Amino acid sequence: MSTALTEEQKIVHLLNRTSFGPTREAVQKVNRLGIPTYLDEQLHPERISGHPHGRKTRWSQNHAAE
């Protein structure tokens, strides 16, 4: 018989699977954002305001059409 995971257990499991493991800060971030938003940030870092992956590099500008 299995019991349902708490929200914190779900977050810790997610971070174990998608990162280098949970830290207190990461758990707090996922708790604040919610799992769907956290995953969206991980899959699309260019959408994060001020994040270096959001900036276009010269290489990406020259090769965007390829």
N, C-alpha and C positions, 0 to 999 in steps of 0.2 A: 504494500500500500504506500503510495507516494503522496506527499502533501504539496500544495502549491507553494511556489517560491514567493518570498516577500519582494517588494520593489527593489530594495537594496541588494538582495541576492541576485535578482535579474540583472541589475547594473553591473555587479561584480562579475557575473558570468559573461556578460557582453564585453566588458573590458578585458577579461582573460582571453577571449576569442579574437578581439579586434585590435589589441594594442600589446604593449609589453607588460601588461598586467595592471591591476587597479592600484591607484594611489588615492590618498584621501582627497586630493584636489580633483582628480579625474572623476571620482564618484560624486563629489559635490557638483561638478560641472554637468554631468549627465543628469543628475537629480534636478538641477536648475533648468536645463534645456529640454529635458525629455529625451527618451531613446530615439524617436524618429528624427528629431532635429539634430541630435548628436551624430547619428549615422549619415544624415545628409551632409553635414560639415565634413565628415571623414571622406565621403565619396566625391565631394565637390568643394575642395578647399578654396577654389577661386572665388566662391561666393562669400567668403569671410571678409568683412570690411577690414582693410589694412593689412591683410595677410600677404606675405611675399608671393605666394602662388597666384594671387589675384592680379598681379601686375603682368603685363605682356612683356616677354623678353624679345629681343631682336630676332632670335631664332624662331620663336613661335609666330611672330608676325610674318616672317618670310616664308614659313612652311605651313601656314594655316590652311591654304587651299589644297594642299597635297592630299 
